[in-house]
Amino acid sequence: MISVKEKTLAAQVRSDFPILHQEINGKSLIYLDNAATSQKPLIVLDTLRNYYEKDNANVHRGSHNLSVRATEAYEGARDKVAKFINSQSPQEIVFTRNATEAVNLVAYSWGLTNLKPGDEIIISVMEHHSNMVPWQMIAQKTGAVIKYVFLTEQEEFDLDQFKSLLSRKTKLVAIVHVSNTLGCINPVKEITCAAHQVGAKVLIDACQSAPHLAIDVQQIDCDWLVASGHKMCAPTGIGFLYGKKKILEDMPPFLGGGEMIGEVFLEGFTHGKLPHKFEAGTPAVGEVIALGAAVDYLTTIGLDKIHVYEEELTTYLFKKLTEIPKIRIYGSRSNLDGKGRAALASFNVEGIHGSDLSTLLDNEGISIRSGHHCTQPLHRLFNASGSARVSLYFYNTLEEIDSFILVLKETIDFFTELM
């Protein structure tokens, strides 16, 4: 069955993604590991190739034609990202290698400067390691204390517990927008509002939301937001940090060297203006420009349209998964129909290891993820060493879900017969 939405979206865009038309082990590829990384459309691949073939030069440092063109495209991408998340100014967008580097930038620049013994950092048990380990490291260095938000009985973010943890000692709240394991969409606007009432700053990890949901940083009112390009149709090696201009201005540089300087003397240096004071060294010019192309691509399709279509996929996926006996799906128990959650499902089947499931699925050309998904503390909470995860994007189809479910059932039957 192919829906009307599918005809106008997935079927429309699939030709843009050449990798989706290859075979794995003699089987047509079905790629269902989009929470780890997305595939790249031709416009992004062509943009990257075009830069290296026609405009390859360093940015901001040359007056020759190639450098001017490269700089214009590089800064043009910054404008696109700023508009994509509704930032007030392109100066509030800092390019980083990935979201992990963006979190570390805030941790080591703002954290080491502003946190002191007894200050409190609030994060959740569902955080990706990249939004947990940096704060653990900073807490060790500054004497700050980390407090964790746990889950409700429905396996969602416990907003009531979060509010009970807030106090004047709270200096930072760092929370994921969409969990890469549970698939829950956290109430980041309400979280930010509550944190600001006690004077705390807020960082939002948008790695799993930026590719799928329209984001408005002014509406959320967060102080920082991070995302990775490779999850939103852009190349690897590029991400970005959004920060409120005044906060970024008050933060010291994270790295020293070329590009971030104002002037350098034997006695010391002055740093440049935003956003360049945080972009030391030659940046990933081609990747930044390709990120701009990815933003154009997603904007042209429309994030609202992507979200509506993914809701249809998610509803169908969860309907099929919940029909399988002895399956344990992690995340909200209140919306197992798939509505109101991200287009992913982490699960385990009783008596079968997730890696065994993913291996046999891969033999049939179906790519899913198995492991702890960089959320080991969350899996320990569930007394699980890991899980299998299927994650969708707008180029996936209902037909692919049917194929996945069929092979998953066959795989379960195979292991059941061995028991």
Disulfide bonds with the S-S distance in Angstrom:
none
